[in-house]
Amino acid sequence: MMGAVMGMLLLGTAIAAADEPLPEVTGITLSEVMITSSMDGTEQPVIVGVPDSYQPGTPTPLLVGLHTWSADYKQRAKPYGMQAATRGWLMVLPNFRGPNKSGPTAAQAGGSLLAQRDIVDARAFMIENYSVDPGGIYLTGDSGGGHMTLLMAGKHPDLWTAVAAWCPVTDFRDWWALDTGYSRNIEVVTGGSFGDSPEVDFEYARRSPRTFMTNLAHLPVLFGHGDGDPVIPVDQSWATYRELKRVPAHRTVFYSWGAGHTGLQGFGLDWCVEQTRSLPPLPELHLVTDESKSYAWADLQMADETRLATADIVRGEDALSVATSNLSGLALQMNALPLPEGGTTVAVRNDLPLTLTLEGIPAGATMTCEGGWATVQQQSDEALVLSVQPSEEARSLRLAW
């Protein structure tokens, strides 16, 4: 399974300074490009790799490679470049705000929304400028790069064909509590020690992949961790993998072996190539978010942006169950899955007033709701918009078409 192209990444790999020249890698041309952030408008550097075999117009897989905790985008230019060259893949290496340690922009690193957006922007740049195969977009990283790989998988599962993360940091609070030198780094990027304030605690949660693991239901994910890792304990990964027990249909594989702080880059990419995203949408979503955004066939609008929001959505044969917290709006693409004949029952439990939009249902659908806890706010041929009062208990209404 490891294949002929297996590479091992070690913690001691030299960290390239930002002003170092790019390495020469046989079979691929590397260049540095500046991309304008779609979030704050700043110019962010990436390394682009174009293999000698690339032909414009021919769909080509894309490798998105992420640097480690204390490094920048140039750190892994050579090993990632070698992997891309051997496979004939395009490559992009984003900086995602650089090292996760002290500095005037430290809070922008460490898994911030800005850092996440830089990776999204790098992917978009490659799709816009090269013939990227949409069925072959692979994300990988180890150590701090493994942290960002899992975080991006949980926050943006629809962007990747498959991902591979090695020896990742998965929970900031647990790693910070070990009181190592990295604990100070976490305090710098989050704004303080855990427990200092609700705002700081929220930063710990929103930058931790474990928080978003249940979002991974339909995405093939491989993550591995050496049993003897002295830097990031293997328990970081085991505890995170156990979060997936709520998602029986998940496609995540956890791989542990007798090693230290290492990553099997080639092994992970070989595994990614064997995966496919050509699956029907899942009827069950268990979503956690720290920002308003879409996941699969659901669009979540947060009420309070200083704490997490959740949505548990289950589509049965003739019933829909929705439970939300800290959401002001939820839109569901009902026709992403086969619609039941004649209508459906909708059970809703929500802690705040909720605008529930059901898109893709037959025109002229009617609603029956005893007690008046849900009312039709707007109706068109494309959607039915309901205003739902909050309740700690689930209540049911009936839609007919």
N, C-alpha and C positions, 0 to 999 in steps of 0.2 A: 504493500500500500504506500510505502514511503516513496517509491519511485526512484528514478535516477537523479532527480534534481532535488536533493535534500540538503538543506543548509542548517547549521546550528548558530543561533545568535546568543552571544554571551553578554553578561552585564558589563564586562570589562572592555567591550568594543570601544575603540577610540571615538571621542565625540568631536565632530568637526566644528571649527569656529565658523561664524557667519561669513567671514571674509576669505575663507579658504577657497581655492579654485575647485571646480567640480572634477571628479575623477574621470579618467577615460575608461570606458567599459566596452570591450569588444562586442560588436553586434547591435549596439544601440547608441543613439546620439542623445546626450543630456544637455538641457539648457535651462537657464533660470528665467522665470516669467513672473511679472507682478500682476496680481489680480485684484480688482477693486471689490472690497467686501460689500455684499448686498445688505449688511446690517448697519455698519457704521461708516461706510464710505472710505475707509483707509485702504492703502495699498499693501497687500500681503504677498510675500514671496512663495513660490512653489518651484519645484524641479519637475520638468516635463521630460519624459523619456519616449523616444520614437524608435522602434526597432528597425533595423536595416530592411527587414522583410515587409514593412508596412506598405500597403497600397491604398491610397485614397479611394473611397467608395467600397472597400471591402471591410465588412464588419470585423472588428478586432477586439479581443478581450482587453479589459482595463484593470491594472493593478493599482490600488490606492494604498500606499504604504505610510505608516505612521511612526514617528520617532519616539524615543523613550523619554522618561520623566525629566531628566536634566539636560536634554539635548535640543537640537533644532532640526530643521528640515534637511540639512546636508549630512546628518549623521549616517544615515543608512543608504546614501546614494549608490554606493558601489554594490553592496549585497542585494539590495532591491533591484538595481539595474541589471545585475547578472541574472537574477530570476526572470525578469521581464525579457531580457535578450534571448535567453535559452528557450523561452516559451513563445517568442514572437509577439509579445503583448505590448500594448501601450502602458505607460506608467505616469503617475503623478504623485509627488511627495509634498503635501501641504505642511506649512509651519505651525498652524493652529496656535499662534501667539507665543511660540517658543517654549523655553524651559519653565517648569513648574516650580519656580523658586523666586528669591527676592529680586526686586526691580520695580521701576515705576509702573510697569504694565502687568505686574504679577497676577493681579486679580482677573485679568483677561485670559490667563492660561488656566491650566488645571481643570479642564472640562467645562469652562463657562459657555454660555450661549454663543458668545462671539467666536470662541474656539471651534465650537460645533459648526457654526455657519461657515467658517473658513474651509472646512472639509467638504461641506455641501457645495460651496462655491467652486472648489477645485474640481469636483466631479462634474459640475455643470459646464465649466470651462472646457474640459476635455470633450464632452459630448457635443458642444457647440462648434469646436474647431477640428475635431477628428472623427473618423468613422468608427465610433465605439459600438461594440456589440452589446445591445441592451440586455441580452441574456447572459452576459459574462462580465459583470462588474464585481470585483473581489476586493474586500477590505481586510487588512491584516496589520498586526503590530504586536510587540511584546513589552513586558514591564509597563512603563507609563504609556507606551503605544498600545499595549493590550488593554489597559484601562480605557483609552479613548475608543478602541475598536468595539469593545462591549457597550460603552456608553452610546456610541453612534448606532449600534445595532438596535439598542432599546429605544432610542429617541427617533431614529429614522429607518425603521425596518424595511420600508418599501423601496429604499434606494439601492439595495445590494442584492446580488444573486446569492452570495454566501460570504461568510466572514470567518476568520481564524484569529484567535487571540491567545497569547502565551503569557504565563506567569503574571496575570493582570492584577492590578489593584481593583477591587470590586466594591469596597465599602470604606469611605474616608474615616468614618467614626471609629471603626474597629482598628484600622491601621494607625490612626492617630493615637489611639489609646496605648499602643505598644511603646510610645515615648522614645522613638528613635530620632535620628537627625531629620528624617523625612517628616516627622510630626511638625517640625517648625515650618517646613515648606507648605504643609496643608494649612497651617494657621495663616500664612502669608496670602495664599490664594483665596481662602474663604473669608478672611477678615477677622479671625480670632480662634480661640479654643472652643471646642464643643461645650455647649452650656452657657456661653457668654450671653447669648441673646437668641430670641426666636429667629431673627434674621440670619445669624451665623449658622444656627442649626439647620435652617432651610438650605443654605449653601452646601453644607456637608451632604445633605440628602440628594439635592438635585445634581450634584457632580459625581454621584456614586452609581455605577451601573446596576448594582443590586436593586436599587429602587425601581428600575424599569424592566426587570427581567421578564415579567409576565407579558410584556408587549411583543415578545419574540416568537409568538406562537407559530407563524408561518414561515419564518426565516431559518434556513440551515446555518447553524452556528457550531463551530468547533472551538472549544477552549481547553487549554491544557496547562498543567502546573506540576513542577517537580516536587516530589514528596519532601526533599531535603532543602527546599528554598530557604536561605537564611535572611533574605531581604523582604520578601512578601510571603508570609506563611501560606501554605497550601490550603489552610482552613478558609482563607479569603474566597477561594474558588468553590470549595465544597459547600459552604454555607449558601453561596449564591446559586449554585446549581439546584439546591434543595428548594429554592423559591419557585421552581418550575413545577412543583407537584400540583399546583393549582391549574396547570395547563397540560392535561394529559396528551394532547395532540402535538406537543412541541417537537421541534426538530433539532434540538440542541444535543451535542455529544460532548461529554467531559472526559478528558484523557489525562491520566496521572501516571507518572513513572518515577523510577528511582534516580532523580537528578536534582540539581540545584536550581539556580536562577537562570534558566535557559529557555530557548524557544526553537522549535523545529519549523523553520520558515518554509522550506520546500515541501515538507510533509503536509503542512497546513494548506498550501496552495494546491497540492495534488488532490487533497480531500475536497477542496472547494470546487475544483473542476468537475468532480463526479456528481455535484449537486445540481438541482434544477428548481426554479421557482414557478414552473408551469403547473400550478395546483389551483383548484377552485378556491374561492374565498372561504375562510373558515366561518362556521356559523356561531362561534363563541369567541368573544373578545374580552380580555381582562386588562384594561388599560390604566396606566398611571402617567401623568404628565405634569410638567412644571411650566408649560406655556401652551397657549391656544394653538392647536394644530390638528391635522388629519392623521388618522391611522387606519389603513385598510379602507373599509367602507363606512367609517365613522369620523365625524368632524367635531372636535371638542372645543368649546369656548369657556375659558376659565372665568370665575367670578372674582376671586381674590388671588392676585398674582404673587402673593408672598407666602403661599403654602401650596402643597400638592393637590391635585385634583384626580379623581378616579371615575371610571365608568366600567361597569360589568354588564355586558350585553350578550344575550343568548337568544338565538333564533331557533325555535322548534318547528315542527311540521306545520302547526297552525297557531303558534303563539310566539310572542316576542316579550322578553323580560329585560327590563332596564333598571339598573340601580346606579345612582350617581352621587358624588360628593364634590362640593366646591365647583360645580358647573352652573353657568347661567344659560348655556345653550348646548344642544346636542343635535346634530343632523346625521341621519342615517340613510345611506343609499340602499333602500329596501330591495331594489331589483338587482343588486349584486349577487343575490341568491334567488333561487326560484321562489316566486310568490305563491302562497297557498291559494287554492281556488275558493272564491266567495268571500274571503276576508281573513282576519286574524284577530286574536285577543292580544292586548298589550297591557302588561303589568309594569307599573312604574313605582319606584321608591327614590325620592330625591330629598336632599336636606335643605335645598334652597329653591326659590321660584325658578322654574326651568322652561325655556322655549325649546320644545321638541319638534324638530322638522323631519317629516317622513317623506323622502324623495323617491320618485320612481314607482309610486303606487298608481293603480288605474284611476283615470279621471272620473270625477263624480263620486268618489268614495264618501261614505257617510260614517259618522261616529255616534256611538251610544255610550253615555257615561252617567252612571247613577251617582248622585251626590254633587255633581257640578264641579268636581275638583280639577277637571280638565275642560277647557273650552277651545273652540276653533278660533284662532287668531287670524288666519289667512288661508285661503284655499285656491289652488290653480290646477291646471291640467298636469303640472309637473310635480306638485308637492302639497302636502297638508301640514300646516303649522299649528301646533297646539301650545297653549299656555297652561302649564301644569303647576298647581300649588304644591308646596313641600309637605312631606309626610314621612314619619319614621317607619310606617308600615307600607307594604306594597298594596296598591289598589289596581283594579283591572277595568279596562274599557274595551269596547268592541268596535273594530273597523269592518265595514262591509263594502264590497264592490262587486 
